[in-house]
Amino acid sequence: MGAREALTPDPVLAEFLAALRQAAAAVEARAWLVGGSVRDRLLGRPNPDFDVVVEDGLGGRVAETFARQTGSPEPVLFERFGTAQVRWRGHLVEFASARAESYREDSRKPDVGPATLADDLRRRDFTVNTLLMDLDANVIDPLGEGLSDLERGVLRTPRPPAETFKDDPLRMLRAVRFAAQLGFELDPALLPAMREMRGRLAPPVLSVERTADELRKMLLSERPRLALELMEAGGLLEIVLPEVHACRGVEQRGWHRWDVYGHTLEAVEKAKPDLTVRLAALLHDVGKPVTATPDGAFHGHDSVGAEMASVALKRLRFSNAEAARVSKLVRLHLRPVFYDSEWTDGAVRRLARAAGPLLWPLLDLARADIAASAYPHPEKLDELADRLRGVLAERPSRVKPAVSGRDLMAALGLKPGPEVGRIKALIEDLVLEGELEPDRDAVLEYARAHAADLLRG
């Protein structure tokens, strides 16, 4: 069965292995932990879930027996794939019968059939995911490659990489994601194979949702820049995010040290590990290639980029709410960058009003944007943050609207229409600048007293 390495199990793992041993014995099956469950424990990385492979097609029976014996909910069965999932004490346990897979050209959904354990391991994505753990916590390397690749920090496919990626194109994105999460290097044969097979990333072969899920994990990894660089090197970025790929070679002037693409990579790297902020950093300048002028300007790239970001995220099936948040951050991303000490309190309040609940993510994005350039005085954002905290602490608040459009319609005898919004904006501006008290009665009294002026605009 290959090299063995002893692993001292933690209490949860020990309890799980004991329960699995009892379930496997009850149906006279041979079961093993496999894949990320083993890899991450050898690396000392947290992994709350367990992947189990069972020989002789008995995965479903072991799952049912395990659930019954441990008092867990009944398994969720996926008969087509020969798998079952059980929730055990907050852990997701996936049981799979050892299987072989064959793929059609137009789909990544496999036709599944029974196979030996050795064949099952050979069809897996990377050698570091072919390691097994027996029910006594012994780690076994059946292919004789997994432990050495794990020690060297190399991602390598058990079969020729083009064959592996052709079978399941998601593995190209998983290779990039594992490299970013684990800090591993790709075997030299992987990038050429990605470039050869990259066309299989497009639907219907690979679902957009699976692509987006891998992108999320890459951006939240410790090395998001590496993930983007590997996607570009493998020809994947142009397929997944053509808007970002188009930023390559778009030169910038002023305080910028890189082209738009290089600046984007640096901004993502500098951004805090929050998905919305990192998505916004990734997309904040996608409007520049289409707004570039011969004199090096990018007029309106924030507004154009906001629309492009929304389209890109909806194409990748991110939720409408997530797309809206990122789009808003892209639209506003220049506002904090342009801050200086000459701003009035009213201007600070306008920024807080415009950003709303995205105010602090917006500042996080601005910090990443400035850190990714040679822009001087990044400490000005600390000053802006202090001033924002000050205006947000005002009671009553000048940032929150004191009256509604309905209030003004009733006070001034107006019908619904753009005039109401215009007058409301004029009054809110007076409140923001401190010229009118942020009190509903005071605002309505002012509106009645100055009705003629307000109606003239």
C-alpha positions as CSV (number, residue, x, y, z in Angstrom):
1,M,0.0,0.0,0.0
2,G,3.0,2.4,-0.1
3,A,4.7,4.5,2.5
4,R,3.2,4.9,5.9
5,E,3.4,7.8,8.3
6,A,2.0,7.8,11.8
7,L,-0.2,10.7,12.8
8,T,-1.2,11.4,16.4
9,P,-4.9,12.1,16.1
10,D,-6.6,15.0,17.9
11,P,-9.6,14.1,20.2
12,V,-12.2,14.9,17.4
13,L,-10.3,12.8,14.8
14,A,-9.8,9.9,17.3
15,E,-13.6,9.9,18.1
16,F,-14.5,10.1,14.4
17,L,-12.2,7.2,13.5
18,A,-13.6,5.1,16.3
19,A,-17.2,5.7,15.1
20,L,-16.2,5.1,11.4
21,R,-14.4,1.8,12.4
22,Q,-17.6,0.6,14.1
23,A,-19.8,1.5,11.1
24,A,-17.4,-0.1,8.6
25,A,-17.1,-3.3,10.7
26,A,-20.9,-3.5,10.9
27,V,-21.2,-3.8,7.1
28,E,-17.8,-5.6,6.6
29,A,-16.4,-2.7,4.5
30,R,-13.0,-1.2,4.2
31,A,-13.0,2.6,4.7
32,W,-10.3,5.2,4.6
33,L,-10.0,8.9,5.1
34,V,-8.8,10.5,1.9
35,G,-7.9,13.8,0.2
36,G,-8.0,17.1,2.0
37,S,-8.9,15.5,5.3
38,V,-5.5,13.8,5.3
39,R,-3.5,16.5,3.5
40,D,-4.5,19.3,5.8
41,R,-4.0,17.3,9.0
42,L,-0.4,16.5,7.9
43,L,0.1,20.2,7.1
44,G,-1.3,21.3,10.5
45,R,-4.1,23.2,8.8
46,P,-7.6,23.4,10.1
47,N,-10.2,21.3,8.3
48,P,-13.4,20.6,10.0
49,D,-14.7,18.1,7.5
50,F,-14.0,14.5,6.7
51,D,-13.8,12.7,3.3
52,V,-14.2,8.9,3.4
53,V,-13.7,6.5,0.5
54,V,-15.1,3.0,0.8
55,E,-14.2,0.0,-1.2
56,D,-16.5,-2.5,-3.0
57,G,-19.3,0.0,-3.6
58,L,-20.4,0.1,0.0
59,G,-20.1,3.9,0.6
60,G,-23.9,4.4,0.9
61,R,-24.3,1.6,3.4
62,V,-21.4,2.8,5.6
63,A,-22.9,6.3,5.5
64,E,-26.3,5.0,6.7
65,T,-24.8,2.8,9.4
66,F,-22.5,5.6,10.6
67,A,-25.5,8.1,10.8
68,R,-27.7,5.6,12.7
69,Q,-25.0,4.5,15.1
70,T,-23.9,8.1,15.9
71,G,-27.4,9.5,16.2
72,S,-26.7,11.8,13.2
73,P,-29.4,12.9,10.7
74,E,-30.0,10.5,7.8
75,P,-27.5,10.8,5.0
76,V,-28.1,13.0,2.0
77,L,-27.6,10.6,-1.0
78,F,-26.3,11.4,-4.4
79,E,-26.8,8.1,-6.1
80,R,-25.6,9.2,-9.5
81,F,-22.2,10.0,-8.1
82,G,-22.1,7.2,-5.5
83,T,-21.7,9.6,-2.6
84,A,-23.5,10.5,0.6
85,Q,-23.2,13.3,3.1
86,V,-23.7,13.1,6.9
87,R,-23.7,15.9,9.4
88,W,-21.9,14.6,12.5
89,R,-21.5,17.0,15.4
90,G,-21.2,20.1,13.2
91,H,-18.8,18.3,10.8
92,L,-19.6,17.5,7.2
93,V,-18.7,13.9,6.4
94,E,-18.7,12.9,2.7
95,F,-18.8,9.1,2.0
96,A,-17.9,7.9,-1.5
97,S,-17.6,4.5,-3.0
98,A,-14.3,3.9,-4.8
99,R,-15.3,4.8,-8.4
100,A,-14.1,5.3,-12.0
101,E,-15.4,8.3,-14.0
102,S,-15.7,9.0,-17.7
103,Y,-16.6,12.4,-19.1
104,R,-18.4,13.7,-22.2
105,E,-16.8,16.5,-24.3
106,D,-19.7,18.9,-23.5
107,S,-20.0,18.3,-19.7
108,R,-17.9,17.9,-16.5
109,K,-20.7,15.8,-15.0
110,P,-19.2,12.3,-15.1
111,D,-20.6,8.9,-15.8
112,V,-19.7,7.0,-12.7
113,G,-19.0,3.3,-12.2
114,P,-17.3,1.0,-9.6
115,A,-13.5,0.8,-9.5
116,T,-10.7,-0.4,-7.3
117,L,-9.3,1.8,-4.7
118,A,-6.1,2.2,-6.7
119,D,-8.0,3.3,-9.8
120,D,-10.0,5.8,-7.7
121,L,-6.9,7.4,-6.4
122,R,-5.3,7.7,-9.8
123,R,-8.2,9.6,-11.2
124,R,-8.0,12.2,-8.4
125,D,-6.8,15.8,-9.0
126,F,-3.4,16.0,-7.3
127,T,-1.0,13.6,-5.7
128,V,-1.2,15.3,-2.4
129,N,-4.9,14.5,-2.4
130,T,-4.3,10.7,-2.9
131,L,-3.1,10.1,0.6
132,L,-5.1,7.7,2.8
133,M,-5.5,7.4,6.5
134,D,-6.6,4.1,7.9
135,L,-8.8,3.7,10.9
136,D,-5.8,3.6,13.3
137,A,-4.6,7.0,12.0
138,N,-1.8,5.6,9.9
139,V,-1.2,7.7,6.8
140,I,-0.6,5.6,3.7
141,D,0.8,6.8,0.3
142,P,-0.5,4.1,-2.2
143,L,0.9,5.9,-5.3
144,G,4.2,6.5,-3.7
145,E,4.1,10.2,-4.7
146,G,1.8,12.1,-2.3
147,L,4.0,12.4,0.8
148,S,7.1,13.5,-1.2
149,D,5.1,16.1,-3.1
150,L,3.5,17.3,0.1
151,E,6.9,17.7,1.7
152,R,8.3,19.5,-1.3
153,G,5.2,21.7,-1.6
154,V,4.4,20.8,-5.2
155,L,1.1,20.3,-6.9
156,R,1.3,17.5,-9.4
157,T,-1.4,15.4,-11.1
158,P,-1.4,11.6,-10.8
159,R,-2.0,11.3,-14.6
160,P,-0.8,13.6,-17.4
161,P,-2.2,17.0,-16.5
162,A,-4.0,17.7,-19.8
163,E,-5.9,14.4,-19.3
164,T,-6.7,15.3,-15.7
165,F,-7.9,18.8,-16.8
166,K,-9.8,17.6,-19.8
167,D,-11.8,15.2,-17.5
168,D,-12.6,17.9,-15.0
169,P,-11.8,21.5,-15.9
170,L,-12.5,22.7,-12.4
171,R,-9.2,21.1,-11.4
172,M,-7.4,24.0,-13.2
173,L,-9.0,26.5,-10.9
174,R,-8.4,24.2,-7.9
175,A,-4.7,24.0,-8.7
176,V,-4.5,27.8,-8.6
177,R,-6.6,27.9,-5.4
178,F,-4.5,25.3,-3.6
179,A,-1.3,27.1,-4.6
180,A,-2.7,30.3,-3.1
181,Q,-4.0,28.6,0.0
182,L,-1.1,26.3,0.7
183,G,1.8,28.3,-0.8
184,F,2.6,25.3,-3.0
185,E,4.3,25.5,-6.4
186,L,2.8,24.1,-9.6
187,D,4.6,21.3,-11.3
188,P,6.0,22.8,-14.6
189,A,3.7,20.7,-16.7
190,L,0.5,22.2,-15.2
191,L,0.5,25.7,-16.8
192,P,1.0,24.5,-20.4
193,A,-1.8,22.0,-19.8
194,M,-4.0,24.8,-18.5
195,R,-3.4,26.9,-21.6
196,E,-4.3,23.9,-23.7
197,M,-7.5,23.0,-21.8
198,R,-8.6,26.5,-20.8
199,G,-11.5,26.5,-23.3
200,R,-13.2,23.9,-21.1
201,L,-13.7,26.4,-18.3
202,A,-16.6,28.0,-20.3
203,P,-20.2,26.8,-19.8
204,P,-21.8,24.3,-20.3
205,V,-18.7,22.2,-19.6
206,L,-18.1,24.0,-16.2
207,S,-20.8,25.7,-14.3
208,V,-20.4,29.4,-13.5
209,E,-21.3,28.7,-9.9
210,R,-18.3,26.4,-9.4
211,T,-16.0,28.9,-11.0
212,A,-17.2,31.7,-8.8
213,D,-16.8,29.4,-5.7
214,E,-13.2,28.8,-6.5
215,L,-12.6,32.6,-7.2
216,R,-14.1,33.4,-3.7
217,K,-11.6,31.0,-2.1
218,M,-8.7,32.4,-4.1
219,L,-9.5,35.9,-3.0
220,L,-9.8,35.0,0.6
221,S,-6.6,33.0,0.6
222,E,-3.3,34.3,2.1
223,R,-1.9,34.8,-1.5
224,P,-4.6,36.3,-3.7
225,R,-2.0,38.0,-5.9
226,L,-0.4,34.6,-6.6
227,A,-3.8,33.2,-7.6
228,L,-4.4,36.0,-10.1
229,E,-0.9,35.7,-11.5
230,L,-1.3,31.9,-12.0
231,M,-4.7,32.4,-13.6
232,E,-3.1,34.8,-16.1
233,A,-0.1,32.6,-16.7
234,G,-2.4,29.6,-17.4
235,G,-4.7,31.6,-19.7
236,L,-7.6,31.3,-17.3
237,L,-8.1,34.9,-16.3
238,E,-9.1,35.9,-19.8
239,I,-11.9,33.3,-19.6
240,V,-13.1,34.0,-16.1
241,L,-12.5,37.8,-15.8
242,P,-11.8,39.3,-19.2
243,E,-12.4,42.8,-17.6
244,V,-9.3,42.3,-15.4
245,H,-7.2,40.7,-18.2
246,A,-7.9,43.8,-20.4
247,C,-6.1,45.9,-17.8
248,R,-2.7,44.4,-18.9
249,G,-0.5,47.0,-20.6
250,V,-2.7,50.0,-19.8
251,E,-0.2,52.5,-18.7
252,Q,-0.8,55.1,-15.9
253,R,0.8,58.3,-15.0
254,G,1.0,60.4,-11.8
255,W,1.5,58.5,-8.6
256,H,1.2,55.1,-10.2
257,R,4.2,52.7,-10.3
258,W,2.6,49.9,-12.4
259,D,0.2,49.6,-15.3
260,V,-3.5,49.1,-14.4
261,Y,-3.1,45.3,-14.2
262,G,-0.1,45.5,-11.9
263,H,-1.7,48.1,-9.7
264,T,-4.8,45.9,-9.5
265,L,-2.8,42.9,-8.3
266,E,-1.0,45.0,-5.7
267,A,-4.3,46.5,-4.5
268,V,-5.8,43.0,-4.1
269,E,-2.7,41.9,-2.2
270,K,-2.9,44.9,0.1
271,A,-6.7,44.7,0.8
272,K,-7.9,43.2,4.0
273,P,-9.2,39.6,3.7
274,D,-12.8,40.5,3.3
275,L,-14.6,39.2,0.2
276,T,-16.4,42.4,-0.7
277,V,-13.3,44.5,-0.2
278,R,-11.1,42.2,-2.2
279,L,-13.7,41.9,-5.0
280,A,-13.8,45.7,-5.1
281,A,-10.0,45.9,-5.2
282,L,-10.0,43.4,-8.1
283,L,-12.5,45.4,-10.1
284,H,-12.0,49.0,-9.0
285,D,-10.1,50.0,-12.1
286,V,-11.7,47.8,-14.8
287,G,-13.2,51.0,-16.3
288,K,-9.8,52.4,-17.2
289,P,-9.1,50.4,-20.4
290,V,-12.3,51.6,-22.0
291,T,-12.0,55.2,-20.7
292,A,-8.3,55.8,-21.5
293,T,-7.5,58.9,-23.5
294,P,-4.3,59.7,-25.4
295,D,-3.2,62.1,-22.6
296,G,-3.3,59.4,-20.0
297,A,-6.5,60.3,-18.3
298,F,-9.4,57.9,-17.4
299,H,-12.4,60.2,-17.2
300,G,-15.4,58.6,-15.6
301,H,-13.6,55.2,-15.0
302,D,-15.2,55.0,-11.6
303,S,-18.8,55.1,-12.9
304,V,-18.0,53.0,-16.0
305,G,-16.1,50.5,-13.8
306,A,-19.0,50.3,-11.4
307,E,-21.3,49.1,-14.2
308,M,-18.7,46.7,-15.5
309,A,-18.2,45.3,-12.1
310,S,-21.9,44.6,-11.6
311,V,-22.1,42.9,-15.0
312,A,-19.0,40.8,-14.3
313,L,-20.3,39.6,-10.9
314,K,-23.8,38.8,-12.2
315,R,-22.2,36.9,-15.0
316,L,-20.4,34.8,-12.4
317,R,-23.7,34.4,-10.5
318,F,-22.7,36.3,-7.4
319,S,-25.8,37.5,-5.6
320,N,-27.5,40.7,-6.7
321,A,-26.7,42.1,-3.2
322,E,-23.0,41.3,-3.5
323,A,-22.8,42.7,-7.0
324,A,-24.5,45.9,-5.8
325,R,-22.1,46.3,-2.8
326,V,-19.0,45.8,-4.9
327,S,-20.4,48.1,-7.7
328,K,-21.1,50.9,-5.1
329,L,-17.5,50.6,-3.7
330,V,-16.1,50.9,-7.2
331,R,-18.2,53.9,-8.0
332,L,-17.1,55.6,-4.8
333,H,-13.5,54.4,-4.6
334,L,-11.9,57.8,-5.6
335,R,-13.8,59.8,-2.9
336,P,-11.6,58.9,0.1
337,V,-8.5,59.0,-2.0
338,F,-9.1,62.6,-2.9
339,Y,-9.7,63.6,0.7
340,D,-7.6,66.5,2.2
341,S,-7.7,68.5,5.4
342,E,-9.5,71.3,3.7
343,W,-12.7,69.3,3.5
344,T,-15.6,70.8,5.5
345,D,-17.5,68.8,8.0
346,G,-20.3,68.9,5.4
347,A,-18.1,67.2,2.8
348,V,-17.2,64.5,5.4
349,R,-20.8,64.0,6.2
350,R,-21.7,63.7,2.5
351,L,-19.1,60.9,2.1
352,A,-20.7,59.1,5.1
353,R,-24.2,59.6,3.6
354,A,-23.1,58.4,0.1
355,A,-21.3,55.3,1.4
356,G,-23.9,54.3,4.1
357,P,-23.2,50.9,5.6
358,L,-20.3,50.5,3.2
359,L,-18.4,53.4,4.7
360,W,-15.7,51.4,6.4
361,P,-15.2,48.8,3.6
362,L,-14.8,51.9,1.3
363,L,-12.0,53.2,3.5
364,D,-10.5,49.7,3.5
365,L,-10.6,49.8,-0.3
366,A,-9.0,53.3,-0.4
367,R,-6.2,52.1,1.9
368,A,-5.4,49.3,-0.5
369,D,-5.7,51.6,-3.5
370,I,-3.2,54.1,-2.0
371,A,-0.9,51.3,-0.8
372,A,-0.7,50.0,-4.3
373,S,0.7,53.3,-5.6
374,A,3.3,55.8,-4.8
375,Y,0.6,58.2,-3.5
376,P,2.0,60.4,-0.7
377,H,0.5,60.8,2.8
378,P,-1.5,57.6,3.2
379,E,-1.9,58.7,6.8
380,K,-4.6,61.2,5.6
381,L,-7.0,58.3,5.6
382,D,-6.5,58.0,9.4
383,E,-7.4,61.6,9.7
384,L,-10.5,61.1,7.5
385,A,-11.5,58.1,9.6
386,D,-11.3,60.2,12.8
387,R,-13.4,62.9,11.3
388,L,-15.9,60.3,10.1
389,R,-16.2,58.8,13.5
390,G,-16.8,62.3,14.8
391,V,-19.7,63.2,12.4
392,L,-21.2,59.7,12.9
393,A,-21.3,60.3,16.6
394,E,-23.3,63.5,16.3
395,R,-26.7,63.4,18.1
396,P,-29.1,64.1,16.5
397,S,-27.4,62.8,13.4
398,R,-26.8,65.2,10.5
399,V,-26.0,62.2,8.2
400,K,-29.4,60.6,8.5
401,P,-32.2,62.4,6.6
402,A,-34.4,64.5,9.0
403,V,-37.5,64.4,6.8
404,S,-38.9,62.2,4.1
405,G,-40.3,63.2,0.7
406,R,-43.7,62.5,2.0
407,D,-43.1,65.0,4.8
408,L,-42.1,67.7,2.3
409,M,-45.1,66.9,0.0
410,A,-47.5,67.4,2.9
411,A,-45.8,70.6,4.2
412,L,-45.5,72.3,0.8
413,G,-48.6,70.8,-0.9
414,L,-46.6,69.1,-3.6
415,K,-47.4,66.1,-5.8
416,P,-45.0,63.3,-6.3
417,G,-42.3,64.1,-8.9
418,P,-38.7,65.2,-9.3
419,E,-39.3,68.5,-7.7
420,V,-39.7,66.8,-4.3
421,G,-36.3,65.1,-4.7
422,R,-34.7,68.4,-5.7
423,I,-36.1,70.3,-2.7
424,K,-35.2,67.4,-0.3
425,A,-31.6,67.5,-1.6
426,L,-31.4,71.2,-1.0
427,I,-32.6,70.9,2.5
428,E,-30.4,67.9,3.3
429,D,-27.4,69.9,2.0
430,L,-28.2,72.7,4.6
431,V,-28.4,70.1,7.3
432,L,-25.1,68.4,6.3
433,E,-23.3,71.8,6.2
434,G,-24.6,72.6,9.7
435,E,-26.8,75.6,8.6
436,L,-30.0,73.9,9.6
437,E,-30.7,71.9,12.7
438,P,-31.2,68.1,12.0
439,D,-34.7,68.1,13.6
440,R,-37.8,67.1,11.7
441,D,-39.9,70.0,13.1
442,A,-37.2,72.5,12.5
443,V,-36.7,71.3,8.9
444,L,-40.4,71.4,8.1
445,E,-40.7,74.9,9.6
446,Y,-37.8,76.1,7.5
447,A,-39.4,74.5,4.4
448,R,-42.7,76.3,5.0
449,A,-41.0,79.6,5.7
450,H,-38.8,79.4,2.6
451,A,-41.3,77.6,0.3
452,A,-41.1,80.3,-2.5
453,D,-37.3,80.2,-2.6
454,L,-37.2,76.4,-2.5
455,L,-39.8,76.1,-5.3
456,R,-37.8,78.5,-7.5
457,G,-34.7,76.4,-6.8
